[in-house]
Amino acid sequence: MNEEFLVLSKKSTKYLNDAVIVSRISHWNVRGSEFYQCHLLFERVYNEVAELIDTHIEKLRACGYNPDFPEFSGPGIEMTEYDCRSLVELTLDYVMAANGALGMFFRFAVEHDHDPRLVGLSDHLGSASSTLLTTQYLLQAYLGY
């Protein structure tokens, strides 16, 4: 695969993984009067994104890409606020970053759809992006956007 494919594979895998980690940490640490509602919201987000990353990596491996530990090192942030709104905003940022990476990868896959190694990749990326977009809207609805 070419360099662009490798960069997009690494970025999409890292951003999806970061969204899982942030939503899971938010799930475990949310505080405040809306604790239970947010606790369930974050659980839904990390379950949906974790399922996406598993399928994503399987598709990438079929294309010849094998992720390494750096893609799974986490976002490297320190959380200082644990109220529901702050954690939803943080999770939303990571979900949007993951969706942006998938969008770039989708455009690449469509442009290279003649490559037999990429068969089905654009379908997967489009579907994954759609799931993330739904998750994004769910988080935005909580924030009142």
Secondary structure by P-SEA (a helix, b strand, c coil): ccaaaaaaaaaaaaaaaaaaaaaaaaaacccccaaaaaaaaaaaaaaaaaaaaaaaaaaaaaaccccccccccccccccccccaaaaaaaaaaaaaaaaaaaaaaaaaaaaacccccccaaaaaaaaaaaaaaaaaaaaaaaacc
